[in-house]
Amino acid sequence: MNKNLQVDEYLAKLAHPMTAEIEKVREIILSAHPGIEETIKWNSPTFLYKGNMASYFMNAKKHVSLMFHKGAFIRDKSGLLEGDGKEGRVAKFATIDEIMHRKQDLENIVIEWVRMRDEK
């Protein structure tokens, strides 16, 4: 898992009310593929694989909001990704239980992103 110390420090300083949930989503994404990396971009933890994959929307306080920058192009059979914008889609999680219930869906989305990027 490619955890970035900069992201660890950012999350520790932020003291977000959904820190445990953010960390669980982070763990799932980073464990889905060994090439996934993370950084701080746009003042938010951002996941990378051959480009920007997804960033947290840190202003959300009652759920974890994860924006997939090119989510409209990811084949999501589960319906986890929401929205109708030209490119972006959002995954939202309110509890650890919900995250664990949707874990496979989130992993599938990440793997689909990797597949799409590897085809380029």
N, C-alpha and C positions, 0 to 999 in steps of 0.2 A: 504494500500500500504506500503510495507516494504522498504522505502527509507533509505539508509545508509548514515549517516553524513560524513563518510570517502569518499564516492563517491561524495557527494555534494562539499566537499572541494577540491577534486582532479579536478573536472570539473571547479570549479571557478578559480583555479590557472592556469589551462591549457590555458584558453582563446582560445579555438579551434574555427575556423571559422564556424563550423557546430554545435555549442553548442545548438542552439534552436532545431535543428533536432535530435540531440543526446538525448536531454531531452524529446522530444515527443515520440521517440521510447522507451526510458526508462519507461515513464509513461504507455504506452500501455502494455509493458511486465509485469511490476509490478502489473498492474491492472487486468491482465488476470487470475490470480489465487492467492489466499491469501498466499500460501506457497512459492511463488517465493521470493528469497532473492537476494541481491547483495553485492559485495565486490570489493576490488581492488586486482587483481591477474595478474601476468605477466605484471605489470605496466599498467593495463587497467581495466576499469569497467567490471565486469564479473557477469553474472546472474547464480544463483544456484537453483536447486531443486533436492535433492537427488543426488548431483553430479554437475559437471560443465556443464551448459547448453550452454551458449553463451558468447562471449567476443567481445567488440569493437576492431577494428583495428584502433588505434588512429592516425596512420600515414597518413591515407586517409584524404585529405583536401577538396575535391570537392564533396564528398558524404559520407553518413554514411555507414560504412562497419561493419556488425555484423556477426561474424563467429560462427556458431553452431558446437560445437566440435564433436558431433556425428550426424550431420545433415543428413548423408547418410541413417540413420536408421529411420528418421522421415518421416511418410507418408505426403507428401506435394503435394496435388492435384492442388494447385494454380500455381506452377512453380516459386514461390518466391525464393526458395533456389537454388543457382547456384553452379556449380562445379561438378567435377567428381573424386575427391580424394577418397581414401579408406574409410574415415570416415567423414571429415569435409565438410560443405557446407556454403555458404555465402549469406546473404541477403543484398542488397544495396539499398539505398534511396538517391535521390539527392535533394528533396525539401519537405517541409511540406505537400504540396498538394499530392505528391506521397505517402508519409507516410500515410496520411489519406485515400487515395484511396486503399492502401494495408493493412489497419488496420485490417480488418477481417481475411485476410490471415495470418498476423503475429500472431494474437490471436489464430487462429486455430493451427498454428505450436507449439506455447507454450503449448496449451492444449494437443496436441498430445504428446509432450515431457513428460508432467505430467502423462498422461495415461500410457505411456511406462514405466516410472520409478515406478509407483504405481503397475504395474503388476509384477515387479521383486520380 
